[in-house]
């Protein structure tokens, strides 16, 4: 079971990144849009670290 954890972590991070990206686009320059922009950057950085590219 523990061997599968990295796969699920990458899948979850990729899902969250996609969700935040779509929300950011939909909300534009609003306050919530800015929050989702920051979340996108955070999830992208975590995803890069998880797959070994950062």
C-alpha positions as CSV (number, residue, x, y, z in Angstrom):
1,X,0.0,0.0,0.0
2,X,2.7,2.5,0.9
3,X,4.4,1.9,-2.5
4,X,1.3,3.4,-4.2
5,X,1.3,6.6,-2.1
6,X,3.6,8.6,-4.4
7,X,1.3,7.9,-7.3
8,X,-1.8,9.1,-5.5
9,X,0.0,12.2,-4.1
10,X,1.0,13.2,-7.7
11,X,-2.5,12.5,-9.0
12,X,-4.0,14.6,-6.2
13,X,-1.6,17.5,-6.7
14,X,-2.3,17.5,-10.5
15,X,-6.0,17.4,-9.9
16,X,-5.8,20.4,-7.4
17,X,-3.6,22.3,-9.8
18,X,-6.1,21.8,-12.6
19,X,-9.0,22.8,-10.4
20,X,-7.3,26.0,-9.2
21,X,-6.3,26.9,-12.7
22,X,-9.9,26.7,-13.9
23,X,-11.1,28.6,-10.9
24,X,-8.5,31.3,-11.5
25,X,-9.5,31.7,-15.1
26,X,-13.2,31.9,-14.2
27,X,-12.7,34.4,-11.4
28,X,-10.3,36.7,-13.3
29,X,-8.8,39.6,-11.3
30,X,-11.1,39.4,-8.3
31,X,-9.8,38.7,-4.8
32,X,-10.7,35.1,-5.1
33,X,-9.0,34.9,-8.5
34,X,-5.8,36.2,-6.8
35,X,-6.1,33.5,-4.1
36,X,-6.4,30.8,-6.7
37,X,-3.4,32.2,-8.6
38,X,-1.3,31.8,-5.4
39,X,-2.7,28.3,-4.9
40,X,-1.8,27.4,-8.5
41,X,1.8,28.4,-7.9
42,X,1.9,26.5,-4.6
43,X,0.5,23.3,-6.1
44,X,2.7,23.6,-9.2
45,X,5.8,23.9,-7.0
46,X,4.7,20.9,-4.9
47,X,4.0,18.8,-8.0
48,X,7.4,19.6,-9.5
49,X,9.1,18.6,-6.2
50,X,7.1,15.4,-6.1
51,X,8.1,14.3,-9.5
52,X,11.7,15.3,-9.0
53,X,11.9,18.4,-11.2
54,X,12.5,21.1,-8.6
